[in-house]
Amino acid sequence: MNKVEKRITLAFTGASGAPYGLRLLQCLIAAEYKVYLLVSSAARVVLATEEDLKLPANPEKMQQALVEYLGCNPELLQVCGKEDWFSPVASGSAAPKQMIVCPCSTGSVAAIAHGMSDNLIERAADVVIKERGQLLLVVRETPFSTLHLENMHKLSQMGVTIMPAAPGFYHQPKSIDDLVDFMVARVLDHLKIEQALVPRWGYDHRE
């Protein structure tokens, strides 16, 4: 397979944790994946708040801004509007088989768990589930209510991977970037994408 043919869907929602999403986007593009990026209105607010990254609402302008911000190949990034129903991610016959929602709000968890499909993020997730693809939700909330847990349990039973944004400390992090990289490394591991961000447990960190 030509590397440019590797395709994946990434969604940012309104949960706290914008650094996770941006770092994951950077790593996916570095791995030469074509990324279909979906950004909710609330996610744009979070990006501006947590990363001082103010993205335009227009998908084409947002894509241009992110290409400049990341310094990446524009062919590897496609930003899709929240109601772009003609996007490949909206159809089971065209959507990538892998999707990550990072960060994922509990509102998005609920909508996905119940097949709401009111916007492209929810529809894209619904497509991956129905096509028996790989869906990862990096949920950022604390504490979890019983309702949150019930929704995540429902999705887990469908084969969805629930990955709460809960970084570990065995790699002796020295910065926020180290904590972000821990979670992104775990996501990449589950996607079976090679990563050198964080050593796996049991490996000598000096190797």
N, C-alpha and C positions, 0 to 999 in steps of 0.2 A: 504493500500500500504506500502510495506517495504520502509523505508527511503532511502535506497541506490538506489531505483528505481526512485527517483525523478531526472529528467534529465533536463538540460538546456544548451543552447549554449551561449558563451560569446566571443566577438571578440574585440581585440584591433587594432585600426588603427593608422595612423600617425599624428593625431591631437594632440595638446598639451593637457595634462590632464591625464598622466600616473598614478598619485596617485589615481584618481577616479577608474580606471580600476582595479588596484591592490587591493584596499580596497574592491571593489565589489566582486572580486574573493575570497578574504578571507572570506567575509560574506556568500557567497553562499556555500562555502565548510563547514563553521561552521554550516550552516543550513542543512548539510548533503545532498546536491545536488551533483549528478554526473555532473561535468562541462566539456563540450567539449570546449576547448579553442583554438581560432584561432588568430594568431598573424602575422600581416603583416610585411614586411621588414622594412617599415618606422616606425612602432610601436616599433621595436627593437631599432632603433636609438633614439626615444623619451624616451624609458625606460632608456637607458644608459645616456641620457642627463639630464632627470628630476629626476631620482631615483638612478642614479649610479648603475643600475642593468643591467649588460651586459649578455644577454642571447645568447646561441649558436643557430645557424640557424637550426641545426638538431632537428626535433621534439622530438625524444626520449631523447636527451641530454637536450633540453629545459625543458621538463617535469621533468626530474630528478632535474635540477637546481631549478625549481619553487617549487617542493615538499620540497627540502631542505630549500629554502628561507622562505616558509610559515610554515614549520614544520607540514605539513598536511598528511592525509591518502592518499597514492598514488592511491588507488582505486577510489577516488573521483575526480581525475583530468586526463583528456586525452587531450594532445596537438595534434592537427591535422595539418599536413603540408598544405601549401597554394594550393597545387594541389593534395591533397589526395582525389580523386574522389570516393574512396571506403569507405570513412568515413560515418558513419550513418547520419551526418548532411547534406549530399549531396542528400539524397533521401527522398521524401515525405512519404515513407512507414516506415521510421526508425528515422527520425529527431525528436528531442524534439520539443514540440509545443511552446516553449518560447525561445526568443533570444534577447540579448542585445548587441549593439555595443557601447562600452564605453572605451575610447573616440571615437567619430565618426567624421571623416574628411568630409568636404563638397564634396570632390572628391568621397568618398564612398557613400554619400547621392545621388550624381548624378548617379553613376553606379547602385545603388540599384533601384532608381526611374525609370531607363530605362531598367532594367532587363538584365544588361550586362553579369553577371555570368562568368567573365573572371578568377576569382580565387575562392577559397572555401568560403571566407567571403561573396562575392557577391552571390554565388550560395546558401549558407545556408540561407541568408536573402530572396532570391527569393523563396526558398522552404517554409519558414514560411509564406510568404505572400500568396502564391498560396494555401497553406493548411489551410488558414484562422486561423493561429496561432497568437501569440502575439509577435510583434516586437517593441522594444524600441531603439531609436537612441539618444544617449547623444551627441549632436552636440556641438563642441567647435570651434567657429570662431566668429570674430567680426571686423567690422560690417558685416552683411549679405548683399550680393548683391541681386539684383532682381532675378538673376538666382538661387542663393541659396534658396531664398524664394519660387520661383516657384517649385523647386524640392521638397522642404519640404511640400508644399501645395499639390502637386501631391500624395506624400506618405501618408499624413494625410487623404486624401480622400479615400485611400485604407484601412484605419484602422490602419496605423502605428502610434505609439505614438512618437512625437517629443519632446524630453526633453533637451533643451539647458542647458549646464553646467553653470547655473546661480544661485549660492547658495543664500539663504536668510540670514537675519541677526537678525530675531526676537528671535532666541535662544541665542543671545548675544555671538557669537563665540569669543574665546580667542586665537585661534591658527589656522594655516592652516589645521590641522587635523580636527578641528571642521567644517570648511567649506567643506572639502571633505566629512565628514560624513553626512552633510546636503543633498548633492546630492545623495549619496549612499542610504540614508534612503528613499528618494523620489522614487528611482528606486525600492527598496525592497517593498515599499508600493504598487506600481503599479503591482508588481509581486505577491502580496498578501502573502508575506513572513514576518513573525513576525520580528520586529526589535525594539531595544531599544537604537538606536544611538542618535535620536533627538526626543524630545517630540512633539506631534502634537499641532497645534494651538489651544489655548483655554484650554490646560491642564496645571495645576500647575507644574512648573518645579521642585518643591520641593517634589512632590509626589513620 
